[in-house]
């Protein structure tokens, strides 16, 4: 079994509530020392009898550790070290593994001073010549294991500046050794370190890389830890639906791998309770907290730091329920336990002090609260520096204490500082930001600045809570618009002059049903949206909340987009422009673009070009002319993106007749300049393209000149393509069958549609196609079967195409 420290640490809440009882972010779990594969611990110089005894001890310690029987294992770990010292001396390299293991037992029991002493002794032995020639040679597995344990200790103690370089070195060692199992653990631990510092954007790609490796290795034990940690990352950012689904999946895996009486299961149970509490689901949270506390106390004792953090969490729950005496009992017990520790996790103490201060504030004990706030703030500034969500929480809470005493001028700098921190970390439209904006609005009123207060309330009103999700979609259009009050409606009348192009932003809202649906799918896909199966987001459930037309041809909107793109981690420096098909209204296309963005969890820039398509057979026949008229406008949009976002890869997705618009625009783009395009193109994707095959063949030299490969999803079961061929009588359609052209990846999705369906929207209705499209844009991986195994190659007399197996889902 892999060697590990159980992941039973429970970390602080972020309290952003001042005068209201708004939900607060839940706790972040402290990192577990990784489940790693050990290096050999004894060498051939040891006599066989002693070697057998040491080997038996190591095996027994593995079993005790994996079962979380740390009290039973500690004396045996001490004896193993003593035996090794007797046989090898006190400075032999073979002691390093025994020192590391003993340190891990101490660390798991919260005996941090002893743990650090053993780790540092091991490091000193390894640094003593001729260590460079032994098992602790730079880059060896044993040095990676040792440094990882030491880094985990420093992170637990909030000594992040010491932990970070060690974690980075550990990851480099395991990657160089091509040790996939330990690399996955190191990635997770690095991600947890960044998460603990509030560096969420830096953490995410590491979580996802670790997920890919662990999925490949089929390691359910590591997957459980990883999903639980990744769930905490979601919860820290108020993405409670995703967090809940991932925590539940993690608990299922823990129950399967270690059982319900193990601290790892207790950790996931506590974290699920945290997610419930953050949503105000107190009745569901309480029994889970009590279950987790019972397990930790049975395994490690009531004074264990993990038990103390659960008591802190129970205190927060009881405070929210108005059960103040119970809350104070749990808070004070936790503080007392932390302060008794020889070396204590400072950030956990700060969290409990701040939460106890909140309790005192609610009881009118302002002087007691102030003393605790000051102490918590000093700790958090020392641990986190100037920027962390927990620091913002303490600033915000202390400001609330000042406000309740009428000390408004003292409160203001605290709230302003808290707002700046939160906006820097999670952005200006996050639910956490909304909470602080409302507090500043109240403060402005008290300071006699009602106009400022109204402004802050207006900003807060535009921010939605966790139950729904707002997706911003930039648009460009040559549709004519009519104004009604402050809202704009774009119809099907067309503009001819490109000077009349309209840029703007549509805000599309996904209701709670769709938020929960996506969260469930992501959990089933182990945190990777592009692997998700099940129902896609229902476009019909999405609502256009707001349409804003840009007065400056999109310049200000694209400036805002640069800020969003700077925080993108899943699709860094990437944008999508979606071009709709026939019989789509302006609202239809913005909803479809939002759906694509939301289901991909696309954190780049999503945009749509809305050309004036119409409905009806007669109108359909004339829409080819409209597609030609719209092409210069799409070209204008592309070049505007290229000018404002020169380093951003712009993917283009065209559905149905929208592909005709793209064909025309790309030809013009290729002819614009001998020096190449003025926009950095990514993937060009056609889905059910209503384009004549001969027409596509004629324009492919232009596409190849632009340096892009075209991906075409087609279906022989697409009845709309059959109808188009009949109505236009100008030949086969690209979307109706694979095409065999240089520069085109033709993918047949005929087997993925329904028997009695039109099959004209399979690309956004079947998760298999949607996932392939996501992986294509994320990395441009080819051939198709490499990125999507359920796709197989088909060689015909006409050439090669790709085909989804019918059983794909």
Secondary structure, DSSP 8 states (H G I E B T S, - for coil): --B----------B---SSS----B----------B-------TTS-HHHHHHHHHHHHHHHHHHHTT-HHHHHHHHHHHHHHHHHHH-SS-TTHHHHHHHHHHHHHHTT-HHHHHHHHHHHHHHHHSTTGGGSTTSTT-HHHHHHHHHHHHHHHHTT-HHHHHHHHHHHHHHHHHTT-HHHHHHHHHHHHHHHHHTT-HHHHHHHHHHHHHHHHHHT-HHHHHHHHHHHHHHHHHTT-HHHHHHHHHHHHHHHHHHT-TTSHHHHHHHHHHHHHHHHTT-HHHHHHHHHHHHHHHHHHH-TTSHHHHHHHHHHHHHHHHHT-HHHHHHHHHHHHHHHHHSSS--HHHHHHHHHHHHHHHHHTT-HHHHHHHHHHHHHHHHHHHTT--HHHHHHHHHHHHHHHHTT-HHHHHHHHHHHHHHHHHHH-TTSHHHHHHHHHHHHHHHHTT-HHHHHHHHHHHHT---TTSEEEEEEEEE-EEEEEETTEEEEEEEE--SGGG-EEEEEEEEE-HHHHHHHHHHHHHTTT-GGG--S----GGG-EEEEEEE-TTTTHHHHHHHHHHHHT-SSSTTEEEEEE--TT--HHHHHHHHHHHHHHHT--SEEEEEE-----SHHHHHHHHHHHHHHHHHHHHHHHHHHHH-TT-EEEEEEETTHHHHHHHHHHHHHHH-TT--SS-EEEEEEES---BHHHHHHHHHHHHHTT--EEEEE-TT-HHHHHHHHHH-S--BGGGS----TTEEEEE-GGGS-TTS--SSHHHHSHHHHHHHHHHHHH---SHHHH-TTEEEEEETTEEEEEE-TT--
